[in-house]
Amino acid sequence: MGQVTESAITVKGQTTIPKTIREHLGLKPGDHVKFFVHPDGTVVLLPKLPVTALRGILKRPRRPVSVERMREAIAEGASGLRPRARRR
């Protein structure tokens, strides 16, 4: 089982996320978190990542495909011919 840490809840319903947890999640002042309640009653706390955190996760195509090459591929597929080797 993982590490167990505790934090008290104030009269206003606030708590401090322990330093070890903040460091583990990479949380900094001003960051937001999400709480997920599972059907079994367990709760998961996750950092809410900005959209910019997704930058770079998808590879860009090496070079764009021309409209002419798209038309050739469609014609080859429609005719049932075996596609020829790709031009590089």
N, C-alpha and C positions, 0 to 999 in steps of 0.2 A: 504494500500500500504506500501511497505517497506521503509527503510531508503534511503535518497538521499544524495550522496556525489559528490563532483566535483574535477577535477584535470585538470590543464592546460597542453596543448601539446606544446613541445618545437619546435624550428625551425627544429630540426632533426627528428621530429615526435615521440619523446619520451614523456612519462608521468610517474608520480609517482602514484602507486596504494595507495590510502589512507590507513592509519594505521588501521582503523576499518574494511576495506575490507580485508586487509592482515591477520588480526587476525581471522576474520570470516572464511576465506578459509584455515587458517593454513599455510600461505606462509612464507617462510624464505628466506634469501639471497641465491641466486643461484638456487632456485626452478624455474620451468618452468610453463607456463600457456598456455591454449588452448583457442582460440576464435572461437565461432560458430556463423555464420550468418544465421538466420532463414529466410525463404521466405518472411515474412512480414517486414523484415529489422531490426528486433531487434537483438542485439548481446549479447551473453552469454559468460562470462569469467569463466573458470573452472581450478582448479589446475591440472597439469599433474602429475599423481601419478606414482611412479616407480613400477615395477612389484613386488617388495618385499612387497608393501602395500597390495597385494592380499593374502599373506601368511596367512593361517589359516582360510580362509572363507569357505572352504569345509571340511566337516567332513571325517575323515578316517574311513574305515570299522573297526569294532571292532576286527575281526580276518579274515584272508584270507580264501577263500573257496577252498577246495582241488579239484584237478582234478577229483578224484573219486566221490565227491559229485556233481560236475558239470555233469558228465556222468549219474549218477543216476537221476538227475533232468531232463535231456534230455530224458532218457528212460521213466520216468514217464509221461512226457508231450506227448511223441510220442505214448505211449500205451493208453493214455486217463485215466489212473488210477489217483485216488485222491492222491495228494502228502501227504506223511506221515509227522508227526510232526517233526520239526527241532530238530536236536541234539544240545545240548548246552554244 
